[in-house]
């Protein structure tokens, strides 16, 4: 099954997208060192 990051999560670092991702593929998380360096999560 394919999962798509929808518009509400694009261009933001809202961690609610990370918490609900069923395959744990959105990075960086708040625990990762690059979190402060990026504009959005991928």
PyMOL Python script that loads the backbone (N, CA, C, O; Angstrom):
from pymol import cmd

cmd.read_pdbstr("""\
ATOM      1  N   UNK A   1       0.847  -1.175   0.000  1.00  0.00           N
ATOM      2  CA  UNK A   1       0.000   0.000   0.000  1.00  0.00           C
ATOM      3  C   UNK A   1       0.897   1.244   0.000  1.00  0.00           C
ATOM      4  O   UNK A   1       1.869   1.315   0.752  1.00  0.00           O
ATOM      5  N   UNK A   2       0.571   2.196  -0.826  1.00  0.00           N
ATOM      6  CA  UNK A   2       1.320   3.450  -0.890  1.00  0.00           C
ATOM      7  C   UNK A   2       0.768   4.448   0.115  1.00  0.00           C
ATOM      8  O   UNK A   2      -0.439   4.511   0.345  1.00  0.00           O
ATOM      9  N   UNK A   3       1.660   5.222   0.709  1.00  0.00           N
ATOM     10  CA  UNK A   3       1.272   6.287   1.625  1.00  0.00           C
ATOM     11  C   UNK A   3       1.758   7.602   1.042  1.00  0.00           C
ATOM     12  O   UNK A   3       2.847   7.666   0.472  1.00  0.00           O
ATOM     13  N   UNK A   4       0.961   8.645   1.179  1.00  0.00           N
ATOM     14  CA  UNK A   4       1.270   9.944   0.595  1.00  0.00           C
ATOM     15  C   UNK A   4       1.257  11.002   1.686  1.00  0.00           C
ATOM     16  O   UNK A   4       0.355  11.032   2.523  1.00  0.00           O
ATOM     17  N   UNK A   5       2.262  11.870   1.673  1.00  0.00           N
ATOM     18  CA  UNK A   5       2.266  13.006   2.590  1.00  0.00           C
ATOM     19  C   UNK A   5       1.364  14.061   1.974  1.00  0.00           C
ATOM     20  O   UNK A   5       1.655  14.576   0.894  1.00  0.00           O
ATOM     21  N   UNK A   6       0.286  14.382   2.643  1.00  0.00           N
ATOM     22  CA  UNK A   6      -0.715  15.303   2.111  1.00  0.00           C
ATOM     23  C   UNK A   6      -0.346  16.757   2.385  1.00  0.00           C
ATOM     24  O   UNK A   6       0.554  17.042   3.176  1.00  0.00           O
ATOM     25  N   UNK A   7      -1.042  17.662   1.732  1.00  0.00           N
ATOM     26  CA  UNK A   7      -0.754  19.088   1.792  1.00  0.00           C
ATOM     27  C   UNK A   7      -0.638  19.663   3.207  1.00  0.00           C
ATOM     28  O   UNK A   7       0.222  20.517   3.423  1.00  0.00           O
ATOM     29  N   UNK A   8      -1.450  19.249   4.178  1.00  0.00           N
ATOM     30  CA  UNK A   8      -1.308  19.837   5.516  1.00  0.00           C
ATOM     31  C   UNK A   8       0.068  19.619   6.147  1.00  0.00           C
ATOM     32  O   UNK A   8       0.455  20.367   7.045  1.00  0.00           O
ATOM     33  N   UNK A   9       0.800  18.623   5.698  1.00  0.00           N
ATOM     34  CA  UNK A   9       2.116  18.332   6.272  1.00  0.00           C
ATOM     35  C   UNK A   9       3.265  18.893   5.437  1.00  0.00           C
ATOM     36  O   UNK A   9       4.420  18.810   5.855  1.00  0.00           O
ATOM     37  N   UNK A  10       2.976  19.457   4.277  1.00  0.00           N
ATOM     38  CA  UNK A  10       4.020  19.989   3.407  1.00  0.00           C
ATOM     39  C   UNK A  10       4.399  21.397   3.855  1.00  0.00           C
ATOM     40  O   UNK A  10       3.533  22.244   4.075  1.00  0.00           O
ATOM     41  N   UNK A  11       5.709  21.637   3.988  1.00  0.00           N
ATOM     42  CA  UNK A  11       6.205  22.951   4.375  1.00  0.00           C
ATOM     43  C   UNK A  11       6.079  23.241   5.858  1.00  0.00           C
ATOM     44  O   UNK A  11       6.074  24.402   6.266  1.00  0.00           O
ATOM     45  N   UNK A  12       5.978  22.212   6.654  1.00  0.00           N
ATOM     46  CA  UNK A  12       5.849  22.404   8.094  1.00  0.00           C
ATOM     47  C   UNK A  12       6.640  21.343   8.840  1.00  0.00           C
ATOM     48  O   UNK A  12       6.971  20.291   8.292  1.00  0.00           O
ATOM     49  N   UNK A  13       6.933  21.634  10.079  1.00  0.00           N
ATOM     50  CA  UNK A  13       7.599  20.659  10.939  1.00  0.00           C
ATOM     51  C   UNK A  13       6.641  20.204  12.032  1.00  0.00           C
ATOM     52  O   UNK A  13       7.050  19.965  13.168  1.00  0.00           O
ATOM     53  N   UNK A  14       5.385  20.088  11.688  1.00  0.00           N
ATOM     54  CA  UNK A  14       4.363  19.645  12.630  1.00  0.00           C
ATOM     55  C   UNK A  14       4.569  18.165  12.928  1.00  0.00           C
ATOM     56  O   UNK A  14       4.427  17.320  12.044  1.00  0.00           O
ATOM     57  N   UNK A  15       4.898  17.864  14.154  1.00  0.00           N
ATOM     58  CA  UNK A  15       5.212  16.481  14.512  1.00  0.00           C
ATOM     59  C   UNK A  15       4.002  15.561  14.541  1.00  0.00           C
ATOM     60  O   UNK A  15       4.168  14.349  14.674  1.00  0.00           O
ATOM     61  N   UNK A  16       2.797  16.091  14.421  1.00  0.00           N
ATOM     62  CA  UNK A  16       1.627  15.211  14.391  1.00  0.00           C
ATOM     63  C   UNK A  16       1.666  14.314  13.159  1.00  0.00           C
ATOM     64  O   UNK A  16       1.134  13.204  13.184  1.00  0.00           O
ATOM     65  N   UNK A  17       2.288  14.782  12.086  1.00  0.00           N
ATOM     66  CA  UNK A  17       2.438  13.950  10.893  1.00  0.00           C
ATOM     67  C   UNK A  17       3.366  12.768  11.177  1.00  0.00           C
ATOM     68  O   UNK A  17       3.137  11.660  10.692  1.00  0.00           O
ATOM     69  N   UNK A  18       4.401  13.008  11.957  1.00  0.00           N
ATOM     70  CA  UNK A  18       5.346  11.951  12.305  1.00  0.00           C
ATOM     71  C   UNK A  18       4.674  10.906  13.181  1.00  0.00           C
ATOM     72  O   UNK A  18       4.859   9.704  12.985  1.00  0.00           O
ATOM     73  N   UNK A  19       3.902  11.365  14.135  1.00  0.00           N
ATOM     74  CA  UNK A  19       3.280  10.461  15.106  1.00  0.00           C
ATOM     75  C   UNK A  19       2.275   9.513  14.473  1.00  0.00           C
ATOM     76  O   UNK A  19       2.120   8.386  14.944  1.00  0.00           O
ATOM     77  N   UNK A  20       1.591   9.938  13.422  1.00  0.00           N
ATOM     78  CA  UNK A  20       0.558   9.090  12.818  1.00  0.00           C
ATOM     79  C   UNK A  20       1.032   8.317  11.587  1.00  0.00           C
ATOM     80  O   UNK A  20       0.258   7.554  11.008  1.00  0.00           O
ATOM     81  N   UNK A  21       2.258   8.498  11.187  1.00  0.00           N
ATOM     82  CA  UNK A  21       2.777   7.786  10.012  1.00  0.00           C
ATOM     83  C   UNK A  21       2.804   6.283  10.300  1.00  0.00           C
ATOM     84  O   UNK A  21       3.480   5.846  11.232  1.00  0.00           O
ATOM     85  N   UNK A  22       2.079   5.491   9.514  1.00  0.00           N
ATOM     86  CA  UNK A  22       1.980   4.055   9.800  1.00  0.00           C
ATOM     87  C   UNK A  22       3.250   3.263   9.500  1.00  0.00           C
ATOM     88  O   UNK A  22       3.378   2.121   9.943  1.00  0.00           O
ATOM     89  N   UNK A  23       4.184   3.841   8.763  1.00  0.00           N
ATOM     90  CA  UNK A  23       5.403   3.111   8.422  1.00  0.00           C
ATOM     91  C   UNK A  23       6.665   3.793   8.956  1.00  0.00           C
ATOM     92  O   UNK A  23       7.774   3.414   8.579  1.00  0.00           O
ATOM     93  N   UNK A  24       6.510   4.783   9.819  1.00  0.00           N
ATOM     94  CA  UNK A  24       7.635   5.455  10.479  1.00  0.00           C
ATOM     95  C   UNK A  24       8.701   5.908   9.483  1.00  0.00           C
ATOM     96  O   UNK A  24       9.880   5.599   9.652  1.00  0.00           O
ATOM     97  N   UNK A  25       8.287   6.639   8.447  1.00  0.00           N
ATOM     98  CA  UNK A  25       9.233   7.020   7.398  1.00  0.00           C
ATOM     99  C   UNK A  25       9.463   8.526   7.297  1.00  0.00           C
ATOM    100  O   UNK A  25      10.197   8.964   6.411  1.00  0.00           O
ATOM    101  N   UNK A  26       8.866   9.327   8.168  1.00  0.00           N
ATOM    102  CA  UNK A  26       9.041  10.779   8.095  1.00  0.00           C
ATOM    103  C   UNK A  26      10.207  11.177   8.995  1.00  0.00           C
ATOM    104  O   UNK A  26      10.222  10.886  10.191  1.00  0.00           O
ATOM    105  N   UNK A  27      11.176  11.844   8.391  1.00  0.00           N
ATOM    106  CA  UNK A  27      12.384  12.227   9.118  1.00  0.00           C
ATOM    107  C   UNK A  27      12.790  13.634   8.750  1.00  0.00           C
ATOM    108  O   UNK A  27      12.340  14.113   7.709  1.00  0.00           O
ATOM    109  N   UNK A  28      13.591  14.327   9.508  1.00  0.00           N
ATOM    110  CA  UNK A  28      14.114  13.877  10.787  1.00  0.00           C
ATOM    111  C   UNK A  28      13.087  14.042  11.903  1.00  0.00           C
ATOM    112  O   UNK A  28      12.231  14.925  11.852  1.00  0.00           O
ATOM    113  N   UNK A  29      13.186  13.189  12.901  1.00  0.00           N
ATOM    114  CA  UNK A  29      12.332  13.312  14.082  1.00  0.00           C
ATOM    115  C   UNK A  29      13.000  14.273  15.055  1.00  0.00           C
ATOM    116  O   UNK A  29      14.152  14.657  14.852  1.00  0.00           O
ATOM    117  N   UNK A  30      12.304  14.659  16.087  1.00  0.00           N
ATOM    118  CA  UNK A  30      12.874  15.592  17.071  1.00  0.00           C
ATOM    119  C   UNK A  30      14.076  14.996  17.782  1.00  0.00           C
ATOM    120  O   UNK A  30      14.867  15.733  18.369  1.00  0.00           O
ATOM    121  N   UNK A  31      14.229  13.694  17.744  1.00  0.00           N
ATOM    122  CA  UNK A  31      15.367  13.027  18.390  1.00  0.00           C
ATOM    123  C   UNK A  31      16.611  12.983  17.511  1.00  0.00           C
ATOM    124  O   UNK A  31      17.689  12.630  17.989  1.00  0.00           O
ATOM    125  N   UNK A  32      16.483  13.332  16.245  1.00  0.00           N
ATOM    126  CA  UNK A  32      17.610  13.266  15.321  1.00  0.00           C
ATOM    127  C   UNK A  32      18.344  14.608  15.263  1.00  0.00           C
ATOM    128  O   UNK A  32      17.720  15.662  15.383  1.00  0.00           O
ATOM    129  N   UNK A  33      19.668  14.571  15.080  1.00  0.00           N
ATOM    130  CA  UNK A  33      20.475  15.801  15.122  1.00  0.00           C
ATOM    131  C   UNK A  33      20.160  16.824  14.028  1.00  0.00           C
ATOM    132  O   UNK A  33      20.395  18.014  14.237  1.00  0.00           O
ATOM    133  N   UNK A  34      19.644  16.414  12.886  1.00  0.00           N
ATOM    134  CA  UNK A  34      19.377  17.343  11.784  1.00  0.00           C
ATOM    135  C   UNK A  34      18.024  18.034  11.882  1.00  0.00           C
ATOM    136  O   UNK A  34      17.677  18.817  10.998  1.00  0.00           O
ATOM    137  N   UNK A  35      17.256  17.771  12.921  1.00  0.00           N
ATOM    138  CA  UNK A  35      15.901  18.319  13.041  1.00  0.00           C
ATOM    139  C   UNK A  35      15.888  19.846  12.949  1.00  0.00           C
ATOM    140  O   UNK A  35      15.033  20.407  12.263  1.00  0.00           O
ATOM    141  N   UNK A  36      16.806  20.524  13.618  1.00  0.00           N
ATOM    142  CA  UNK A  36      16.832  21.992  13.621  1.00  0.00           C
ATOM    143  C   UNK A  36      17.344  22.587  12.312  1.00  0.00           C
ATOM    144  O   UNK A  36      17.190  23.787  12.084  1.00  0.00           O
ATOM    145  N   UNK A  37      17.942  21.783  11.460  1.00  0.00           N
ATOM    146  CA  UNK A  37      18.548  22.281  10.225  1.00  0.00           C
ATOM    147  C   UNK A  37      17.609  22.275   9.021  1.00  0.00           C
ATOM    148  O   UNK A  37      17.916  22.894   8.003  1.00  0.00           O
ATOM    149  N   UNK A  38      16.475  21.591   9.117  1.00  0.00           N
ATOM    150  CA  UNK A  38      15.585  21.459   7.962  1.00  0.00           C
ATOM    151  C   UNK A  38      14.339  22.325   8.110  1.00  0.00           C
ATOM    152  O   UNK A  38      13.916  22.638   9.223  1.00  0.00           O
ATOM    153  N   UNK A  39      13.749  22.714   6.958  1.00  0.00           N
ATOM    154  CA  UNK A  39      12.542  23.539   6.963  1.00  0.00           C
ATOM    155  C   UNK A  39      11.278  22.706   7.086  1.00  0.00           C
ATOM    156  O   UNK A  39      10.267  23.171   7.614  1.00  0.00           O
ATOM    157  N   UNK A  40      11.338  21.472   6.595  1.00  0.00           N
ATOM    158  CA  UNK A  40      10.170  20.598   6.673  1.00  0.00           C
ATOM    159  C   UNK A  40      10.637  19.164   6.836  1.00  0.00           C
ATOM    160  O   UNK A  40      11.813  18.855   6.648  1.00  0.00           O
ATOM    161  N   UNK A  41       9.708  18.299   7.185  1.00  0.00           N
ATOM    162  CA  UNK A  41      10.020  16.893   7.378  1.00  0.00           C
ATOM    163  C   UNK A  41       9.720  16.124   6.104  1.00  0.00           C
ATOM    164  O   UNK A  41       8.811  16.488   5.359  1.00  0.00           O
ATOM    165  N   UNK A  42      10.470  15.071   5.849  1.00  0.00           N
ATOM    166  CA  UNK A  42      10.311  14.278   4.625  1.00  0.00           C
ATOM    167  C   UNK A  42      10.060  12.834   4.970  1.00  0.00           C
ATOM    168  O   UNK A  42       9.899  12.005   4.075  1.00  0.00           O
TER     169      UNK A  42
END
""", "prot")
cmd.dss("prot")
cmd.show_as("cartoon", "prot")
cmd.util.cbc("prot")
cmd.orient("prot")
